[in-house]
Amino acid sequence: MPSRSKIALAAAALMLASTLAGAQAAKPAAVGPDAHHVLRIATGAQGKGFSRVFADLQAVCGQQVALSEVPTEGGLQNLTVLVANRADLGFVQVDTLAEMKGSDDSIKRLQTVVPMHANLLHVVARKDGYPRWGIVPLVGPLNHRWFNQGIDSYSDLDGLAVAVVGSARKLGRTLNQEHGLDIRFVDVETDEAAIAMVRNGDVAAMLTTSGWPSGPLQRLKRTDGLKLVRYDLPIQQPYQKLRKNYDNLDAWNVDFLAAENALVARPFTADGPKGRAVQALQSCIFEKLTQLQEGAFEPAWRDVRQPADGDVHWTRPPGAARTAANSDATAPRMRP
């Protein structure tokens, strides 16, 4: 029979093991930051402008404010995501925001946190033109045959099929209405899918919006047989014309239709956890704006400025910290 000492030792060992197991079970699991303090930011497609700008925010302000990216199709979908409370902040085009305000009171109540860079309407077509069946221009009275129609400007797309991605889906249709065009749009999920349709001759061109430079377009090569098409229609507010280059496509001095962006937020209580987090992020961006503009970050930051009261693009969130340029007590509304 085992001795009493051995029995006692076994019992002690069993009790110790039980105690350790209980302590292990009682130990709380490691958790990340409190969800009430994490700011979910709706961006866009991975690798495109808004997503890359978010990566800069994460690198520069992530230690001060917990941030989480919500990938989307772009600015137009970001409004839906914000209204559905699936994000706290989002990047949107100012023109899209102004047009959509009348569709939902929740969109009307969104507040500008930071006026951002401009998005460009990128128009991509084949260098050798759009293959189509029809009457060849300047050749015979009724000479039907396959020919490649040259696409050199936006107005050349009138009457043709064009692939549209993300926010360009709404912008393209808006331009159709404003300028009396009859471009037939084909909604496509990604830039890559739209580029493939252009290459295959399924559409005459693709439209996509992004800050400069666009990640998917930057990855194209001179040998891909594609080109950027200039925007040649009259431009009115809130749009502007910007001229940019893409050396990978030998595209120099190309005219783009541009619309300003803004980082907007849902209207949080100023002294609540989300409201304080928004204020902290806003303060961090303006405090480190020089670092973002002069460091190894997206060139879009060079277009961001310290807003002043009276700026029609600017609506300060309630309780937000005021800079020296923003000392007035009244924050103006964003333009309608």
KEGUPA-103740 format. One record per atom (N, C-alpha, C): x negated, y negated, z; residue in one letter. Coordinates in steps of 0.05 Angstrom, whole numbers, padded with zeros to 5 digits, always signed. Example, Ala and Ser with C-alpha at 12.3 -4.5 7.8 and 13.67 -1.06 7.14 Angstrom:
// residues 2
-00264+00114+00156a-00246+00090+00156a-00264+00066+00156a-00257+00045+00142s-00273+00021+00143s-00258-00001+00157s
END
This chain:
// residues 336
-00017+00024+00000m+00000+00000+00000m-00018-00025+00000m-00009-00046-00014p-00026-00070-00014p-00025-00083+00014p-00047-00095+00020s-00049-00108+00046s-00032-00133+00047s-00027-00141+00073r-00011-00166+00076r-00024-00190+00063r-00051-00191+00064s-00065-00214+00053s-00061-00216+00023s-00061-00192+00010k-00058-00192-00019k-00029-00200-00027k-00010-00191-00010i+00018-00198-00015i+00021-00229-00012i+00009-00240+00008a+00011-00268+00014a-00002-00284-00009a-00025-00275-00019l-00038-00289-00041l-00021-00288-00066l-00009-00265-00071a+00008-00263-00095a+00032-00281-00093a+00044-00283-00069a+00067-00300-00065a+00059-00329-00069a+00036-00336-00058a+00026-00364-00061a+00022-00371-00090a+00010-00352-00105a+00005-00357-00133a+00030-00361-00148a+00051-00344-00141l+00077-00346-00154l+00090-00373-00149l+00088-00382-00124m+00099-00408-00117m+00085-00431-00131m+00058-00428-00134l+00043-00450-00147l+00051-00451-00177l+00054-00427-00189a+00061-00427-00217a+00089-00439-00221a+00107-00432-00203s+00134-00443-00204s+00135-00473-00201s+00118-00483-00182t+00117-00512-00178t+00106-00526-00202t+00085-00515-00215l+00073-00528-00238l+00092-00528-00261l+00107-00505-00264a+00127-00504-00286a+00149-00524-00282a+00157-00528-00257g+00178-00547-00252g+00169-00576-00257g+00143-00581-00249a+00132-00607-00254a+00130-00613-00283a+00122-00592-00299q+00119-00596-00327q+00146-00602-00340q+00167-00587-00331a+00194-00591-00342a+00205-00618-00334a+00197-00628-00311a+00208-00653-00301a+00194-00677-00315a+00170-00672-00326k+00155-00694-00338k+00169-00704-00363k+00175-00731-00364p+00190-00741-00387p+00174-00739-00413p+00188-00734-00435a+00174-00733-00461a+00165-00760-00469a+00142-00760-00483a+00131-00786-00492a+00150-00798-00513a+00155-00823-00511v+00174-00836-00530v+00160-00861-00541v+00170-00870-00564g+00159-00894-00576g+00171-00918-00563g+00168-00942-00577p+00180-00966-00566p+00210-00964-00564p+00221-00979-00545d+00250-00980-00541d+00263-00988-00567d+00283-00973-00576a+00296-00978-00601a+00309-01006-00601a+00316-01016-00578h+00328-01043-00576h+00308-01065-00583h+00282-01058-00582h+00261-01078-00587h+00247-01074-00614h+00254-01053-00628v+00242-01047-00654v+00258-01062-00676v+00245-01077-00692l+00258-01091-00714l+00257-01074-00739l+00280-01066-00749r+00282-01050-00774r+00284-01070-00797r+00264-01069-00816i+00264-01088-00838i+00269-01073-00864i+00290-01082-00878a+00297-01071-00904a+00278-01083-00925a+00265-01066-00941t+00245-01076-00959t+00253-01072-00988t+00244-01049-00999g+00250-01043-01027g+00236-01016-01034g+00231-01011-01059a+00218-00987-01067a+00189-00986-01057a+00180-00963-01050q+00152-00960-01041q+00133-00969-01063q+00113-00984-01056g+00093-00993-01075g+00100-01019-01089g+00124-01029-01086k+00132-01055-01098k+00128-01077-01078k+00135-01102-01087g+00128-01125-01071g+00137-01126-01043g+00163-01122-01037f+00173-01125-01010f+00160-01104-00991f+00156-01080-01001s+00144-01059-00985s+00115-01066-00978s+00101-01077-00997r+00073-01084-00993r+00071-01108-00974r+00090-01127-00976v+00090-01149-00957v+00096-01139-00928v+00114-01120-00926f+00119-01108-00900f+00094-01096-00888f+00078-01082-00905a+00053-01070-00895a+00035-01091-00884a+00034-01115-00896d+00018-01137-00885d+00029-01145-00858d+00055-01148-00856l+00067-01155-00830l+00060-01135-00808l+00062-01110-00815q+00055-01089-00796q+00026-01091-00787q+00008-01097-00805a-00020-01099-00799a-00026-01124-00781a-00013-01146-00786v-00019-01171-00773v-00003-01175-00748v+00023-01168-00748c+00041-01174-00726c+00051-01149-00711c+00043-01125-00721g+00053-01101-00709g+00046-01097-00680g+00024-01109-00671q+00016-01106-00642q+00034-01124-00625q+00045-01145-00636q+00062-01163-00620q+00091-01156-00621q+00100-01145-00644v+00128-01138-00648v+00129-01110-00660v+00145-01092-00649a+00148-01065-00661a+00165-01067-00686a+00154-01057-00708l+00168-01059-00734l+00172-01032-00746l+00194-01029-00761s+00200-01004-00775s+00210-01011-00803s+00200-00997-00823e+00208-01003-00851e+00233-00986-00858e+00252-00999-00872v+00275-00986-00883v+00273-00988-00914v+00263-00968-00927p+00260-00969-00957p+00288-00970-00970p+00290-00986-00991t+00315-00989-01006t+00309-00993-01035t+00329-00999-01051e+00325-01005-01080e+00315-01033-01084e+00319-01051-01064g+00310-01078-01067g+00329-01098-01053g+00326-01123-01060g+00341-01145-01046g+00371-01142-01047g+00383-01133-01069l+00412-01131-01070l+00422-01110-01051l+00409-01087-01050q+00417-01066-01031q+00411-01074-01003q+00391-01091-00998n+00384-01099-00971n+00407-01114-00958n+00423-01128-00974l+00446-01142-00962l+00466-01122-00952l+00471-01101-00967t+00489-01080-00958t+00479-01066-00933t+00453-01061-00933v+00441-01047-00910v+00443-01064-00885v+00439-01090-00888l+00441-01109-00865l+00470-01110-00854l+00489-01113-00873v+00517-01115-00864v+00526-01089-00851v+00515-01066-00859a+00522-01041-00847a+00506-01035-00821a+00490-01054-00812n+00475-01051-00787n+00454-01029-00789n+00445-01022-00813r+00424-01002-00816r+00397-01015-00817r+00396-01041-00815a+00371-01056-00813a+00377-01082-00798a+00356-01094-00787d+00359-01118-00771d+00351-01143-00787d+00331-01139-00804l+00322-01160-00822l+00319-01148-00850l+00317-01165-00870g+00313-01155-00897g+00304-01177-00916g+00290-01169-00937f+00281-01188-00957f+00302-01190-00979f+00310-01214-00986v+00330-01218-01007v+00322-01242-01024v+00333-01242-01049q+00329-01265-01067q+00350-01286-01059q+00342-01311-01058v+00359-01333-01050v+00383-01335-01068v+00380-01331-01094d+00402-01334-01112d+00423-01311-01107d+00413-01287-01102t+00431-01265-01096t+00446-01270-01070t+00432-01280-01050l+00445-01285-01025l+00467-01306-01028l+00461-01328-01043a+00481-01349-01047a+00506-01338-01062a+00501-01321-01082e+00524-01311-01097e+00541-01291-01081e+00528-01276-01063m+00542-01255-01048m+00555-01266-01023m+00550-01290-01015k+00562-01301-00990k+00592-01299-00990k+00604-01305-01013g+00633-01305-01014g+00646-01277-01013g+00629-01256-01016s+00640-01229-01016s+00643-01217-00989s+00630-01228-00968d+00630-01216-00942d+00622-01237-00921d+00638-01241-00901d+00631-01261-00880d+00605-01253-00866d+00599-01228-00864s+00574-01219-00851s+00550-01228-00866s+00552-01229-00893i+00530-01239-00909i+00527-01269-00905i+00550-01283-00903k+00549-01312-00899k+00535-01319-00872k+00537-01301-00853r+00525-01307-00826r+00496-01300-00824r+00484-01287-00845l+00456-01281-00844l+00439-01306-00841l+00417-01305-00827q+00401-01328-00821q+00372-01324-00831q+00361-01346-00843t+00334-01344-00854t+00314-01345-00831t+00296-01326-00832v+00274-01325-00813v+00249-01338-00825v+00243-01331-00850v+00220-01342-00864v+00226-01345-00894v+00223-01370-00905p+00225-01372-00934p+00201-01359-00946p+00205-01342-00966m+00183-01325-00976m+00175-01333-01005m+00160-01316-01018h+00150-01320-01045h+00173-01316-01065h+00166-01319-01090a+00186-01316-01112a+00185-01288-01123a+00208-01278-01131n+00210-01253-01147n+00211-01260-01176n+00197-01245-01193l+00196-01250-01222l+00213-01228-01236l+00227-01237-01257l+00241-01218-01274l+00221-01208-01294l+00213-01182-01291h+00194-01170-01310h+00210-01156-01332h+00203-01162-01357v+00216-01151-01380v+00194-01135-01395v+00198-01109-01398v+00178-01092-01411v+00190-01079-01435v+00175-01080-01458a+00184-01068-01483a+00160-01054-01496a+00166-01038-01517r+00145-01025-01532r+00131-01046-01550r+00105-01043-01553k+00090-01061-01571k+00099-01058-01600k+00106-01033-01608d+00113-01029-01636d+00143-01033-01641d+00158-01043-01621g+00186-01049-01625g+00204-01026-01617g+00230-01032-01619y+00251-01013-01611y+00261-00997-01635y+00257-00971-01636p+00266-00955-01659p+00296-00953-01660p+00308-00961-01682r+00337-00960-01685r+00346-00956-01714r+00370-00947-01717w+00382-00942-01743w+00399-00966-01750w+00394-00978-01773g+00411-01001-01781g+00401-01013-01806g+00411-01037-01811i+00403-01052-01835i+00376-01066-01829i+00357-01060-01846v+00330-01071-01842v+00332-01101-01849v+00324-01118-01831p+00325-01147-01837p+00308-01154-01862p+00319-01170-01879l+00305-01181-01903l+00298-01159-01923l+00310-01136-01922v+00305-01114-01941v+00331-01104-01953v+00337-01113-01977g+00360-01103-01991g+00387-01111-01979g+00409-01109-01994p+00435-01117-01984p+00446-01099-01963p+00446-01073-01966l+00457-01054-01946l+00438-01031-01943l+00414-01037-01936n+00393-01016-01935n+00391-01005-01907n+00406-00984-01901h+00405-00972-01874h+00382-00952-01872h+00367-00954-01851r+00345-00936-01847r+00335-00939-01818r+00318-00921-01810w+00305-00925-01784w+00283-00947-01786w+00283-00965-01767f+00262-00985-01767f+00257-00993-01738f+00235-01005-01732n+00228-01015-01706n+00233-01045-01704n+00252-01052-01687q+00259-01080-01683q+00240-01092-01662q+00226-01113-01670g+00207-01126-01652g+00222-01140-01629g+00211-01138-01605i+00221-01151-01581i+00200-01170-01571i+00203-01196-01576d+00182-01215-01569d+00191-01234-01547d+00218-01236-01543s+00228-01255-01523s+00254-01243-01511s+00263-01254-01489y+00287-01243-01476y+00311-01244-01494y+00314-01266-01509s+00337-01269-01526s+00338-01248-01548s+00316-01235-01555d+00315-01213-01575d+00331-01189-01565d+00337-01187-01539l+00351-01164-01528l+00381-01165-01532l+00391-01187-01543d+00420-01190-01546d+00431-01168-01565d+00451-01154-01555g+00463-01132-01570g+00450-01105-01567g+00428-01104-01552l+00413-01079-01549l+00417-01066-01521l+00410-01041-01519a+00411-01027-01493a+00386-01032-01477a+00389-01038-01452v+00366-01045-01434v+00370-01031-01408v+00349-01019-01398a+00349-01006-01371a+00344-01027-01350a+00360-01026-01328v+00357-01045-01306v+00353-01030-01279v+00336-01041-01263v+00328-01027-01237v+00333-01047-01214v+00344-01037-01192g+00347-01052-01167g+00362-01078-01171g+00352-01100-01161s+00366-01126-01162s+00369-01136-01190s+00353-01126-01209a+00356-01134-01237a+00383-01126-01249a+00396-01106-01236r+00422-01097-01246r+00442-01120-01244r+00442-01135-01222k+00460-01158-01220k+00450-01182-01235k+00424-01187-01233l+00412-01211-01247l+00417-01209-01277l+00412-01186-01289g+00416-01183-01318g+00444-01189-01326g+00464-01179-01311r+00492-01184-01317r+00500-01213-01313r+00487-01226-01293t+00492-01254-01288t+00482-01271-01312t+00458-01264-01322l+00447-01278-01345l+00464-01273-01370l+00474-01249-01373n+00493-01244-01395n+00516-01263-01395n+00528-01267-01372q+00551-01284-01369q+00544-01313-01373q+00522-01322-01362e+00514-01350-01363e+00507-01358-01391e+00494-01340-01407h+00484-01347-01433h+00499-01335-01456h+00522-01322-01450g+00538-01310-01472g+00524-01288-01487g+00508-01272-01473l+00494-01250-01487l+00510-01224-01485l+00503-01205-01502d+00516-01179-01502d+00496-01157-01499d+00478-01160-01479i+00459-01138-01473i+00475-01116-01459i+00470-01091-01467r+00484-01068-01456r+00465-01055-01435r+00473-01057-01410f+00455-01048-01389f+00459-01019-01381f+00437-01005-01376v+00437-00978-01366v+00424-00978-01339v+00439-00972-01318d+00429-00972-01290d+00410-00948-01286d+00386-00954-01275v+00366-00933-01271v+00356-00936-01243v+00349-00913-01230e+00341-00913-01202e+00313-00925-01197e+00294-00919-01214t+00266-00927-01208t+00253-00940-01233t+00232-00956-01227d+00217-00968-01249d+00204-00946-01267d+00195-00925-01255e+00181-00904-01270e+00201-00891-01290e+00226-00887-01281a+00246-00875-01299a+00253-00894-01322a+00254-00920-01315a+00261-00940-01336a+00238-00942-01356a+00213-00942-01346i+00190-00943-01364i+00190-00919-01384i+00197-00895-01373a+00198-00872-01390a+00220-00875-01412a+00242-00887-01406m+00263-00892-01425m+00254-00911-01447m+00239-00932-01439v+00228-00950-01459v+00208-00936-01478v+00191-00920-01466r+00171-00905-01482r+00185-00886-01502r+00206-00873-01493n+00220-00854-01510n+00238-00867-01531n+00241-00893-01529g+00259-00906-01548g+00288-00904-01541g+00295-00896-01517d+00323-00893-01508d+00335-00921-01503d+00319-00941-01496v+00328-00968-01492v+00307-00987-01504v+00316-01011-01509a+00298-01031-01522a+00278-01042-01502a+00286-01043-01476a+00268-01055-01456a+00278-01047-01429a+00263-01055-01408m+00271-01052-01381m+00269-01078-01366m+00287-01082-01347l+00286-01106-01329l+00282-01096-01301l+00263-01109-01287t+00259-01103-01259t+00249-01128-01245t+00256-01132-01220t+00247-01155-01205t+00226-01147-01184t+00207-01164-01181s+00186-01159-01161s+00169-01184-01159s+00155-01187-01136g+00135-01207-01133g+00112-01200-01152g+00094-01220-01155w+00070-01215-01172w+00047-01207-01154w+00032-01186-01161p+00037-01168-01184p+00055-01145-01176p+00070-01134-01195s+00087-01111-01191s+00070-01086-01191s+00073-01070-01169g+00057-01045-01167g+00060-01026-01190g+00085-01018-01197p+00088-01000-01220p+00077-01010-01246p+00080-01037-01251l+00070-01048-01276l+00039-01051-01275l+00028-01055-01252q-00001-01056-01249q-00014-01030-01256q+00000-01008-01253r-00011-00982-01258r-00011-00975-01288r+00003-00990-01304l+00003-00985-01333l-00024-00992-01345l-00029-00980-01368k-00055-00985-01382k-00050-00997-01409k-00071-01009-01420r-00069-01021-01446r-00061-01001-01468r-00069-00976-01463t-00064-00955-01483t-00036-00943-01481t-00020-00953-01463d+00007-00942-01459d+00027-00952-01480d+00019-00971-01496g+00036-00981-01518g+00059-00998-01508g+00057-01010-01484l+00078-01028-01473l+00068-01056-01471l+00087-01075-01469k+00080-01103-01466k+00100-01117-01449k+00092-01140-01438l+00111-01157-01423l+00123-01177-01443l+00149-01182-01440v+00164-01200-01457v+00170-01226-01443v+00165-01248-01457r+00169-01274-01444r+00199-01281-01442r+00205-01296-01421y+00232-01306-01417y+00235-01333-01431y+00254-01335-01449d+00256-01359-01466d+00283-01374-01464d+00301-01366-01446l+00326-01379-01444l+00324-01404-01426l+00343-01423-01428p+00343-01446-01411p+00346-01437-01381p+00333-01453-01364i+00331-01445-01335i+00343-01468-01319i+00361-01460-01300q+00374-01479-01282q+00370-01469-01253q+00373-01487-01234q+00372-01480-01206q+00393-01459-01200q+00387-01439-01183p+00363-01438-01165p+00339-01424-01177p+00339-01421-01204y+00316-01407-01217y+00295-01427-01225y+00272-01416-01231q+00249-01432-01240q+00233-01415-01260q+00215-01428-01274k+00198-01413-01292k+00170-01412-01281k+00158-01389-01280l+00131-01385-01271l+00115-01371-01293l+00089-01378-01295r+00072-01366-01315r+00051-01349-01301r+00049-01323-01309k+00031-01304-01296k+00017-01287-01317k-00004-01273-01307n-00020-01255-01325n-00020-01227-01314n-00021-01207-01332y-00027-01179-01325y-00049-01170-01343y-00073-01171-01333d-00096-01164-01350d-00096-01135-01359d-00083-01117-01344n-00082-01089-01351n-00065-01084-01376n-00048-01104-01383l-00031-01102-01407l-00039-01122-01428l-00061-01136-01423d-00070-01158-01441d-00047-01179-01444d-00034-01184-01422a-00011-01203-01422a-00021-01228-01408a-00023-01250-01424w-00034-01275-01413w-00013-01297-01417w-00011-01315-01397n+00007-01338-01399n+00036-01330-01406n+00046-01309-01393v+00073-01300-01398v+00092-01316-01380v+00114-01325-01393d+00135-01340-01378d+00154-01321-01365d+00158-01324-01339f+00177-01307-01324f+00199-01324-01312f+00223-01312-01311l+00244-01324-01295l+00239-01316-01266l+00240-01336-01248a+00233-01331-01220a+00255-01342-01202a+00259-01327-01179a+00278-01336-01159a+00264-01332-01132a+00267-01351-01114e+00254-01350-01088e+00267-01328-01070e+00251-01317-01053n+00260-01297-01034n+00261-01309-01006n+00274-01295-00988a+00274-01302-00960a+00275-01277-00943a+00263-01278-00920l+00266-01257-00899l+00289-01266-00882l+00311-01251-00882v+00335-01259-00867v+00341-01239-00845v+00357-01247-00826a+00363-01230-00803a+00393-01232-00796a+00403-01211-00784r+00430-01213-00773r+00430-01233-00750r+00453-01244-00743p+00454-01265-00722p+00454-01254-00694p+00430-01248-00684f+00428-01237-00657f+00430-01258-00636f+00438-01250-00612t+00438-01268-00588t+00409-01277-00583t+00406-01302-00579a+00379-01313-00576a+00363-01301-00553a+00376-01295-00530d+00361-01285-00507d+00364-01254-00505d+00375-01241-00525g+00377-01212-00525g+00351-01200-00535g+00347-01174-00532p+00322-01161-00541p+00316-01165-00570p+00336-01162-00587k+00331-01165-00616k+00326-01194-00623k+00341-01212-00611g+00337-01241-00616g+00309-01249-00608g+00300-01240-00585r+00272-01247-00576r+00252-01235-00595r+00257-01211-00605a+00238-01198-00623a+00236-01213-00650a+00259-01222-00660v+00259-01238-00684v+00244-01264-00681v+00248-01277-00658q+00233-01301-00653q+00203-01296-00651q+00196-01274-00638a+00167-01267-00636a+00155-01261-00663a+00170-01248-00681l+00160-01242-00708l+00157-01268-00723l+00176-01285-00722q+00175-01311-00736q+00151-01327-00727q+00147-01328-00700s+00124-01344-00690s+00098-01331-00699s+00096-01305-00699c+00072-01292-00707c+00065-01298-00736c+00085-01297-00754i+00080-01302-00782i+00069-01330-00786i+00082-01350-00773f+00072-01377-00777f+00045-01382-00764f+00041-01370-00741e+00015-01373-00727e-00008-01361-00744e-00002-01339-00758k-00023-01324-00773k-00020-01328-00803k-00005-01348-00811l-00001-01352-00840l-00027-01357-00855l-00045-01372-00843t-00071-01377-00856t-00086-01351-00860t-00085-01333-00840q-00098-01307-00842q-00086-01291-00864q-00059-01291-00866l-00045-01277-00887l-00051-01288-00915l-00055-01314-00917q-00059-01327-00942q-00088-01324-00952q-00107-01324-00933e-00135-01324-00940e-00149-01297-00937e-00135-01278-00924g-00147-01252-00919g-00141-01233-00942g-00147-01208-00938a-00143-01187-00959a-00115-01176-00957a-00095-01194-00963f-00067-01187-00963f-00054-01194-00989f-00028-01189-00992e-00014-01193-01017e-00016-01223-01025e-00020-01228-01051p-00021-01256-01061p+00006-01271-01056p+00027-01256-01052a+00053-01269-01047a+00052-01288-01023a+00035-01283-01004w+00034-01300-00980w+00024-01328-00987w+00011-01331-01009r+00001-01358-01016r+00025-01377-01023r+00048-01366-01029d+00071-01382-01036d+00089-01388-01011d+00082-01376-00988v+00098-01381-00964v+00088-01407-00951v+00106-01423-00942r+00099-01449-00930r+00112-01452-00903r+00100-01469-00887q+00113-01477-00862q+00137-01494-00868q+00162-01485-00862p+00186-01500-00870p+00189-01524-00852p+00201-01545-00863a+00208-01569-00848a+00238-01572-00847a+00248-01585-00826d+00276-01591-00825d+00284-01608-00849d+00307-01603-00860g+00315-01616-00885g+00310-01599-00909g+00294-01578-00906d+00289-01559-00928d+00314-01543-00933d+00324-01544-00957v+00350-01532-00963v+00349-01501-00962v+00325-01490-00962h+00322-01461-00961h+00321-01451-00932h+00322-01469-00913w+00314-01461-00886w+00337-01462-00866w+00342-01440-00852t+00361-01439-00830t+00348-01425-00807t+00341-01440-00786r+00327-01429-00764r+00345-01411-00747r+00337-01386-00740p+00353-01370-00722p+00356-01383-00695p+00379-01380-00682p+00383-01393-00656p+00361-01387-00636p+00350-01408-00623g+00330-01404-00603g+00302-01400-00614g+00299-01400-00640a+00272-01395-00651a+00252-01417-00643a+00227-01409-00640a+00207-01428-00633a+00204-01449-00655a+00199-01473-00647r+00196-01495-00667r+00167-01502-00670r+00160-01506-00696t+00133-01514-00702t+00132-01544-00701t+00108-01556-00705a+00106-01585-00705a+00123-01597-00728a+00124-01581-00750a+00140-01591-00772a+00170-01588-00768a+00178-01573-00747n+00206-01568-00742n+00214-01578-00714n+00210-01604-00709s+00216-01615-00683s+00244-01625-00680s+00259-01628-00703d+00286-01639-00701d+00304-01618-00688d+00325-01628-00675a+00343-01610-00660a+00363-01596-00677a+00367-01605-00702t+00388-01593-00718t+00375-01577-00741t+00383-01553-00744a+00373-01536-00766a+00393-01537-00789a+00383-01544-00813p+00401-01546-00836p+00410-01519-00845p+00431-01519-00860r+00442-01494-00871r+00427-01487-00897r+00426-01462-00904m+00416-01455-00931m+00434-01466-00952m+00423-01471-00975r+00440-01482-00996r+00462-01462-01004r+00485-01471-01011p+00507-01453-01018p+00501-01439-01045p
END
